[in-house]
Amino acid sequence: MSNNDDIAVRCENLARTYGEGPSQVAALRGVDLDIWVGELLMIVGPSGCGKTTLISIIGTMLDQDKGLCEVFGDDLQRMDEDQKLNFRRSSIGFVFQVFNLLPALTIAENVSIPLLIGGLSRKESEHTACAVLESVGLGERTNALPTQLSIGQQQRVAIARALVHSPRLVICDEPTSNLDHKTGYEMMRLLRDLATSVERTLIVVTHDPRILEFADRIAHMEDGRITDIVKGT
């Protein structure tokens, strides 16, 4: 692939430090990375190597100190905070290690939150949420509370919430770390099928070697740099 239209994310010499003076820590030390439209890229490496900082910049939640980060051709550093917020709402979905479901709301209400924030009516939001919950196998549990579901089912809700607004990019931070092997495998298969079926791009940060087979490519990070990129198994 060489056409720029095929590139979902482009990072060039991306750098980020934390702190000042003697306590300064370089989290990213010149990251160069292209991520293709429609692929599932996994980012692996030891704790503290810069994985979370990298996806936080790509996800518009953190600014780089220098270098370029473009997402679907938009230079994130040229956006103000309102533009970044709107870009996240329209184009990016997040699946976190902690599900962050609101316990007092039904799972349909939880999933509809991104749509409500985006200005859709409550009726339309919950209708769309129920359809997405159906796609993750929870169509009969839409009125359940999160506490009434298993951990694996709660993860499915989190995936539905990440996909409900049809984002072009889905970013996952350790999505299987709280799941047993069987459930984690099922979650990755579901996530891959749902996220990449419409040419969405999926970035997964993981320490879990059991799910690497789902990757199209695997980017290895160490000490704030991408050290190697290999094809998935």
N, C-alpha and C positions, 0 to 999 in steps of 0.2 A: 504494500500500500504506500503510495507516495502523494496522492492528492490531498491538499490541505482540508478539503471538505470531509475527508475520512477521519480527521483528527478531532477527538472530543476534548482532550486536555493536552496542552503543551506547556511544559516547564523548561525554562532555560536559565541555568546558573542561579537557581533559586536558593536564597540564603535567609536564615532567620536566627537571631540570637536572643537569649533571655538574660536579664540582669545587666549590671554595669560594673566596670572596673575589674578587680581581681575575681569577683564572683561571677563574671560573665560566662555564659555557657552557649556554645554554638550548637543549635539543634539541627540546622540544615547548613551544609557547606558547599553549595553549588550543585543543586540537583538538576539533572537533565533527564527529561522523561516525556515521551509521547504516548498517549493512550488513545486507542482507536475506537471509533464509533461502533457500538454493537459487541464489543469484547468484554470478557470478564478478566480483569487484571487483579492478581493478588499481590499484596506487598507484605514481605516477611522480613524478619530480622530481630535481633535481641531487643529487650526493653531498653528504652532510652536512645534508640538509634535515629529517631526522628520521624517515625511512621505517622504518629498522631499529629505532629506539627504539619507534616506534608498534606494530609487529607483535610486538616483544618483550614489551610490556605486554599486548597482546591475548592472546598466547600464554602468559601467566602466568610468564614468565621474568625479568621486570623489574617493579618497583613504580613507580607514578606518585608524584609529589610532591603533586599535588592533582588534583581533578576526579574524574569517574566513568568507570569502564570496566566494563560488564556484558557477559557472554558467555552467551547463552541464558538471560538473566534473572538470572544469578548475579553479584553484585557482587564482583569479584575482590579488592578491597581488604579485604573482610570475611573472606577466607580466610586460614588459617595456611599454613605451608609444606607440611605434609603434605596438606592439602586441595587446594592448588594442584597438587601432584604427582599426586594421584589424579585430579584434573580433567584434567590434560594426558594422562594415560595412557588415560582413557576417552573423551575428547571431542575431542582435537586431534591432527592429524597434521602433520608438518613435512617439507618438501622443501627442502633447502639447496643453495646453489651448489656446495659441496663435498659429495660424496656420502656420505662418512663410512662406507663399507662396510669391514667387518673382513676383511682379505685372507686370513686363515687359515680362514675359514668359507665354506661353500658359500653360494650366493645364497639357497637355501631357509632355511638357518640364519640368515642375515642378516635376512631378512624376518620370521622367526618371533620375533625378539628382543622386540618390544613385547608379544607374547602371553605369552611366558615371564615377562617382568617382571610382567605382569598376573596371573600365577598359573595359567595354563593349562598342561597337561602338555606334555611335549616332543612326544609323538606327535600330539596335537591341534594344537599350534602349527605343526608342520611340515606337517601335512595342510592346514590353512587357508592357510599360506604358499604351498604349491604351487598351490592353487586360485587365489589372487590373482596369482601369477606367470603362470599360464595366461591370465588376463584381460589381462595386459600383453604377451602374445605370447612369453613365455619358458618355456612349459610343458615344453619339451623340454630346457631347460638348467638345471633345478633343482639338479643336483649340480655345476655348474660353479663355479669360484672367480671372484671379481670380476676378477682379472687376465686371465682367459681371455675376457672380454667386451669389446666395443667401448665407447667412451664413451657412445654412445646407449643401449646395452643396460644399462650401469651406471646410467644415469639412470632407466631403466624399473624396475630393482630398487629404487632409492630411492623411486620413486613407489609401488611395491607395498608397501614397508615402511611408508610413510606412511598407506596405506589399510587395512592388514591388520586393524587392530582396529576398523574401521568407525567412524572419528571423524565427528562432525557438522561439524567445522570443519577445513579444510586450509589451512595457511599455507605459502606458497612464497616463498623469498628468492632472486631472480635464477635461476630454474630453467633458463633456456636460455643463460646467459652462456658456458658452456663448449662449446656445441653449434653446429655449422654451421647455416645457414639451413634446409635441408631437414629435418634431424634435430630442430631446435628447433621447427619448425612441427608435425612429427608428434607430438612430445612434448606440446605444448600441446593439440592436438586430442585425444590420448589422455587427458590429464589432465582436460580439461574433460568429456569423455564419462563417464569413470569417477567423477569427483568430484561432478558435478552430477546424475547420473542418479537418485540417491536423495535428492534435496533436500539434499545437502551444500552448505555454503557454502565458497567458495574465495577466498582473498585472495592475490594475486600482486604482489610488489614487483619492478619491472623497469625496466631502462634500454633494453630492446630494443623499438624501435618496430615491428618486424616481427610481433610477436604481439598487438598491441593490438586487432586485429580479433576476438579471442576474448573480449574483455571485455563484460560487460553494462553496466558503468559504469566510468569511469576517474576516479580522484581525483588531482588535482594537488596536490603539496605544495611549499612553499617557506618557508624560514626558520622551520621548526617549526609551520607552520599548513597546514590544507587551504585552498587558495585557490580551487578550482573543482572541481565534479564534473559530468562530462558523460556522456551515453550512449555506449556503444561503437558502433563502426562496423558 
